[in-house]
Amino acid sequence: MDRGTVGSANRGRLLVEVRTQGTSEIVTPVGELDHHTAELLRSPLETALAEGRSRLVVDCSRLEFCDSTGLNVLLAARLKAEADGGGVHLAAMGPVVARVFEITGAEAVFTVHDSLEAALAD
């Protein structure tokens, strides 16, 4: 069941939307994820994990850019989720964002899906 958007934060270049659908916490960053905006993504991921929701789906379809700071936020969330028996699923990465994961090898440690629908069905 989709509860709709339960939270959002905005710091100019990044908006983060959060909603729950079934057993998944869907986090949708919109804009640029970098050193200046990473806390906007870190906070809802940590909150979801602290509240016991360890299956996180990051909908990357509206993410325009991700630097190493953003990547580290996602890696930290993955470690915590896996320690709690869950995981972080990445969905619908555009070519610019996917390239960062490819170059760093981080795509190998995440479950990556072509679409949000596929991530939710997994």
C-alpha positions in Angstrom: 0.0 0.0 0.0 1.3 3.4 -1.0 1.1 6.0 1.8 2.1 8.7 -0.7 4.9 11.1 0.0 5.6 11.1 3.7 8.5 13.5 3.6 10.6 15.7 1.4 13.5 18.1 1.9 15.0 20.6 -0.5 18.3 22.4 -0.6 18.3 24.2 -3.9 19.8 21.5 -6.1 18.3 18.4 -4.5 14.8 17.4 -3.4 14.3 14.1 -1.7 10.9 12.4 -1.6 10.2 9.5 0.7 7.3 7.1 0.6 6.4 3.6 1.7 5.0 1.0 -0.7 4.5 -2.5 0.7 7.7 -3.6 2.5 9.8 -1.0 0.7 10.8 2.4 1.6 11.1 4.4 -1.6 13.6 7.3 -1.6 13.6 9.5 -4.7 16.4 12.0 -5.0 15.6 14.7 -7.6 18.5 16.8 -8.9 22.2 16.8 -8.0 23.6 14.6 -5.2 27.0 15.9 -4.2 29.0 17.2 -1.2 26.6 20.1 -0.6 23.4 18.0 -0.8 24.3 14.5 0.5 22.9 15.1 3.9 19.4 15.5 2.4 19.7 11.9 1.2 21.6 10.5 4.2 19.0 11.7 6.7 15.9 9.8 5.3 17.9 6.7 4.6 19.2 6.6 8.2 15.7 7.4 9.5 14.1 4.5 7.6 16.8 2.1 8.8 16.5 3.3 12.4 12.7 2.7 12.2 13.3 -0.9 11.1 12.6 -0.5 7.4 15.7 -2.3 5.9 14.5 -2.8 2.3 15.3 0.5 0.7 14.6 1.3 -2.9 16.4 4.4 -4.3 14.6 5.6 -7.4 17.3 7.3 -9.4 15.1 8.2 -12.4 15.2 11.9 -11.5 18.8 12.0 -10.2 20.9 14.1 -12.6 24.3 13.8 -11.0 26.0 11.8 -8.2 29.6 12.4 -7.0 31.7 10.3 -4.6 30.0 11.8 -1.5 26.6 10.7 -2.7 28.0 7.3 -3.6 29.4 7.0 0.0 26.0 7.8 1.4 24.4 5.0 -0.6 27.3 2.6 0.4 26.8 3.3 4.1 23.1 2.8 3.8 23.7 -0.5 2.0 26.0 -1.8 4.8 23.5 -0.9 7.5 20.6 -2.4 5.6 22.4 -5.6 4.9 23.5 -5.9 8.6 19.8 -5.7 9.4 18.9 -8.4 6.9 17.7 -6.0 4.2 19.3 -4.3 1.3 19.5 -1.2 -0.9 18.1 -1.5 -4.4 18.9 1.1 -7.0 16.3 1.7 -9.8 16.3 3.5 -13.1 19.7 5.1 -13.1 20.4 7.4 -16.0 23.6 7.2 -18.0 25.5 9.9 -16.1 24.7 8.4 -12.7 25.2 4.8 -13.9 28.7 5.8 -15.2 29.8 6.8 -11.6 28.8 3.4 -10.3 30.5 1.7 -13.3 33.8 3.5 -13.0 34.0 2.9 -9.2 32.8 -0.7 -9.4 30.0 0.1 -6.9 27.4 -1.4 -9.3 28.7 -4.8 -8.3 27.7 -4.3 -4.6 24.2 -3.0 -5.2 21.1 -4.7 -6.6 20.4 -2.5 -9.7 17.1 -2.6 -11.6 16.1 -1.0 -14.9 13.0 0.5 -13.4 11.2 1.3 -10.1 8.6 -1.3 -11.0 11.3 -4.0 -11.3 12.9 -3.1 -8.0 9.5 -3.2 -6.2 8.7 -6.6 -7.8 12.1 -8.2 -6.8 
